[in-house]
Amino acid sequence: MSAASKGFPLHPIETDSRRRTGSLIGASGLAVLGLVILAGTPFARAQTVGGAPTGLAPTQCDNRKFLSDQAGFMQTGPTRVDLPEHICGQVVSVTRRSRRTRSGVHGYFILQTAPGHSIRIVSDLDRMNAPNWPWVKPGDQVDVVGRYYFDSERSQGIDWTHHGAGRHWALPGFVQVNGTRYE
């Protein structure tokens, strides 16, 4: 009986495409990173913590980078790669009540980054120096630095918008509302 008939790959390069290869950044992540570097936007470096990939965050609002990253995820689907983003725009809706999750109390709002493009912003209220929720309202101009996660087209957003960093995310974030910064 041959190795192929026993279910073993004939060549070590043949692998199950559904299995992760151990690379922290897949081919799509490298392509996105290359586009970001070629864009020539000034970036601040995030440190690697606990094996999480090193990231780059724009020092100024860069909605074009975010929209490019979002389009890349829409084409490739979910990955285990989260990206640092610095976006800005206008608040279009706010959840009136905060919600308790296993990681703390969070406030949520939707930020429009371009006509027809919006994203959910998740703020960890336990870790931010902010007044009682809600401290944003529709129409507010907001700058956000945080981690862009993409689980699916319907489950994506920017979290880690507070000053703290953790084992899986090294870049401190913030939310700036009409010039007032909350970290």
C-alpha positions as CSV (number, residue, x, y, z in Angstrom):
1,M,0.0,0.0,0.0
2,S,1.5,3.4,-1.0
3,A,1.9,6.4,1.4
4,A,-0.8,8.3,-0.7
5,S,-3.4,5.6,-0.3
6,K,-2.8,5.6,3.5
7,G,-3.7,9.3,3.6
8,F,-0.1,10.5,4.0
9,P,1.1,13.3,1.7
10,L,3.5,12.3,-1.0
11,H,5.6,15.3,-0.5
12,P,6.1,17.3,2.7
13,I,4.7,20.5,1.0
14,E,1.3,18.8,0.5
15,T,-0.8,19.8,3.5
16,D,-4.4,20.2,4.5
17,S,-5.2,23.8,3.4
18,R,-7.5,24.2,6.5
19,R,-4.6,23.6,8.9
20,R,-2.7,26.6,10.2
21,T,1.0,26.4,9.3
22,G,2.3,28.1,12.4
23,S,3.0,31.4,10.6
24,L,1.8,34.4,12.6
25,I,1.1,36.3,9.5
26,G,-0.2,34.4,6.5
27,A,0.3,35.4,2.9
28,S,-2.7,37.8,3.0
29,G,-1.3,39.4,6.2
30,L,2.1,39.9,4.5
31,A,0.5,41.4,1.4
32,V,-1.5,43.9,3.6
33,L,1.7,44.7,5.6
34,G,3.6,45.3,2.3
35,L,0.8,47.7,1.1
36,V,0.9,49.6,4.4
37,I,4.7,50.0,4.2
38,L,4.5,51.1,0.6
39,A,1.9,53.7,1.4
40,G,4.5,55.9,3.1
41,T,2.3,56.9,6.0
42,P,4.1,57.7,9.2
43,F,3.7,54.8,11.7
44,A,4.4,54.2,15.4
45,R,5.7,50.7,16.3
46,A,3.9,48.4,18.6
47,Q,6.0,45.9,20.6
48,T,5.6,42.1,20.5
49,V,4.1,40.8,23.7
50,G,3.5,37.1,24.5
51,G,4.1,36.0,20.9
52,A,1.6,38.4,19.4
53,P,2.7,39.8,16.0
54,T,4.5,43.1,16.0
55,G,2.2,45.8,14.5
56,L,2.3,49.2,13.0
57,A,-0.2,51.9,13.9
58,P,-0.5,55.1,11.9
59,T,0.4,58.2,14.0
60,Q,-2.5,60.1,12.2
61,C,-6.0,59.1,11.1
62,D,-5.6,56.8,8.1
63,N,-9.1,55.7,6.9
64,R,-7.6,54.6,3.5
65,K,-5.4,52.0,5.3
66,F,-8.4,50.8,7.3
67,L,-10.6,50.5,4.2
68,S,-7.8,48.6,2.4
69,D,-7.4,46.3,5.3
70,Q,-11.1,45.7,5.5
71,A,-11.3,45.0,1.8
72,G,-8.5,42.5,2.2
73,F,-10.3,40.6,4.9
74,M,-13.5,40.7,2.9
75,Q,-11.6,38.9,0.1
76,T,-9.6,36.4,2.2
77,G,-12.1,35.8,5.0
78,P,-11.3,35.5,8.7
79,T,-7.8,35.0,9.8
80,R,-6.1,35.0,13.2
81,V,-4.4,38.3,12.3
82,D,-5.6,41.5,14.1
83,L,-4.4,44.8,12.8
84,P,-3.7,48.1,14.5
85,E,-5.7,51.0,13.1
86,H,-6.1,54.7,13.6
87,I,-9.4,55.8,12.1
88,C,-11.6,58.9,12.3
89,G,-15.1,59.8,11.3
90,Q,-18.6,60.7,12.5
91,V,-20.6,58.7,15.1
92,V,-23.8,57.4,13.5
93,S,-25.3,55.4,16.4
94,V,-24.6,54.5,20.0
95,T,-25.8,51.8,22.3
96,R,-27.5,53.6,25.2
97,R,-26.6,51.1,27.8
98,S,-23.2,49.6,28.5
99,R,-22.9,45.8,28.5
100,R,-21.1,43.5,30.9
101,T,-19.1,40.8,29.1
102,R,-16.6,38.2,30.5
103,S,-13.8,40.8,30.0
104,G,-15.6,43.8,31.7
105,V,-18.1,46.5,31.0
106,H,-18.1,47.8,27.4
107,G,-19.8,50.6,25.4
108,Y,-20.4,50.3,21.7
109,F,-20.9,52.8,18.9
110,I,-20.8,52.8,15.1
111,L,-18.4,55.1,13.4
112,Q,-18.7,56.1,9.7
113,T,-15.2,56.2,8.1
114,A,-16.4,57.0,4.5
115,P,-19.7,57.2,2.7
116,G,-21.2,53.7,2.9
117,H,-18.4,52.4,5.2
118,S,-18.8,52.1,9.0
119,I,-17.3,50.0,11.8
120,R,-18.3,49.0,15.3
121,I,-16.1,50.5,18.1
122,V,-15.8,48.7,21.4
123,S,-14.7,50.6,24.4
124,D,-13.7,48.8,27.6
125,L,-15.2,51.2,30.1
126,D,-13.6,49.5,33.1
127,R,-10.1,50.5,31.8
128,M,-10.8,54.0,30.4
129,N,-10.6,57.3,32.1
130,A,-14.0,58.4,30.8
131,P,-17.3,59.7,32.2
132,N,-20.4,57.4,32.6
133,W,-21.5,55.8,29.4
134,P,-22.6,57.1,26.8
135,W,-20.0,59.7,26.4
136,V,-20.4,59.8,22.6
137,K,-23.5,60.8,20.6
138,P,-24.5,60.7,16.9
139,G,-22.8,63.5,15.0
140,D,-19.7,63.6,17.2
141,Q,-16.3,63.7,15.4
142,V,-14.1,60.8,16.7
143,D,-10.6,59.6,16.3
144,V,-9.9,55.9,17.4
145,V,-6.8,53.9,17.8
146,G,-7.2,50.2,18.5
147,R,-7.2,46.7,17.2
148,Y,-9.2,45.8,14.1
149,Y,-10.6,42.3,14.4
150,F,-12.4,40.5,11.6
151,D,-14.3,37.3,12.4
152,S,-16.8,37.7,9.5
153,E,-18.5,40.4,7.5
154,R,-21.1,40.7,10.2
155,S,-18.7,40.3,13.1
156,Q,-15.9,42.9,12.9
157,G,-14.9,46.0,14.8
158,I,-12.2,47.9,16.6
159,D,-11.5,47.1,20.2
160,W,-8.5,47.7,22.6
161,T,-9.4,51.4,22.5
162,H,-8.0,52.0,26.0
163,H,-4.5,52.8,27.4
164,G,-3.8,49.3,28.6
165,A,-2.0,46.6,26.7
166,G,-2.2,42.9,27.2
167,R,-0.6,39.5,26.5
168,H,-2.3,39.4,23.1
169,W,-2.2,43.1,22.1
170,A,0.7,45.5,22.8
171,L,-0.5,48.7,21.4
172,P,-2.3,51.2,23.7
173,G,-5.4,52.8,22.2
174,F,-7.7,55.7,22.7
175,V,-10.9,57.3,21.6
176,Q,-10.9,61.1,21.0
177,V,-14.4,62.7,20.9
178,N,-14.6,66.3,19.6
179,G,-11.1,66.9,20.8
180,T,-11.4,65.2,24.3
181,R,-9.3,62.1,24.6
182,Y,-10.3,59.0,26.6
183,E,-7.7,56.3,27.2
